[in-house]
Amino acid sequence: MAMKAEEIERLIKEAFPDAIVKIDDLRGDGDHYAAKVISKAFVGVPRVRQHQMVYSALKGRMGGELHALALQTEAPPR
């Protein structure tokens, strides 16, 4: 079952209300996405932990409804 980009964005914004989120459907199939997430929550946090935070926000949907997510995270410029 595919997951809509809007649902991915909603889940991320629930966890990171200040986030700027850009979602791209890489294949047009609803299964392969790229996401860029910019949030103050990532300030001083190592990249691996940032990604873990986003995956946690997706509430277990990775590997099920959401097959693949190429993830780019960063803190906003100061």
TACORBEL-V599479 format. One record per residue. N is the residue number from 0. SS is DSSP state (h for helix, s for strand, l for the rest). PHI is phi in radians with two decimals (NA if undefined). NEAR is the number of other ideal C-beta (glycine too) atoms within 12 Angstrom. Layout:
BEGIN
N_SS_PHI_NEAR, N_SS_PHI_NEAR
END
This chain:
BEGIN
0_l_NA_12, 1_l_-1.40_20, 2_l_-2.08_30, 3_l_-1.41_19, 4_h_-1.00_26, 5_h_-1.10_15, 6_h_-1.22_24, 7_h_-1.06_40, 8_h_-1.08_28, 9_h_-1.06_21, 10_h_-1.10_30, 11_h_-1.15_39, 12_h_-1.20_25, 13_h_-1.10_18, 14_h_-1.40_25, 15_l_-2.30_30, 16_l_-1.02_14, 17_l_-1.48_18, 18_l_-1.17_31, 19_s_-1.72_24, 20_s_-2.16_32, 21_s_-2.17_22, 22_s_-2.04_32, 23_s_-2.14_20, 24_s_-1.48_25, 25_l_-1.20_17, 26_l_-2.09_14, 27_l_1.30_11, 28_l_-1.89_16, 29_l_1.27_22, 30_l_-2.07_23, 31_s_-2.23_21, 32_s_-2.13_37, 33_s_-2.10_20, 34_s_-2.31_39, 35_s_-2.03_24, 36_s_-2.22_38, 37_s_-2.03_24, 38_l_-2.64_26, 39_h_-1.10_20, 40_h_-1.10_26, 41_h_-1.60_29, 42_l_-1.04_18, 43_l_1.30_11, 44_l_-1.77_19, 45_l_-1.04_13, 46_h_-0.95_17, 47_h_-1.05_13, 48_h_-1.16_16, 49_h_-0.99_31, 50_h_-1.11_24, 51_h_-1.07_18, 52_h_-1.09_24, 53_h_-1.19_41, 54_h_-1.04_25, 55_h_-1.09_19, 56_h_-1.09_33, 57_l_-1.41_32, 58_l_0.90_19, 59_l_1.38_13, 60_l_-1.41_26, 61_s_-1.10_24, 62_l_1.50_13, 63_l_-2.01_15, 64_l_-1.09_21, 65_s_-1.93_33, 66_l_-1.31_21, 67_s_-2.51_24, 68_s_-2.43_35, 69_s_-1.42_21, 70_s_-2.02_30, 71_s_-2.22_21, 72_s_-2.18_35, 73_s_-2.87_25, 74_l_-1.51_22, 75_l_-1.17_16, 76_l_-1.10_8, 77_l_-1.39_7
END
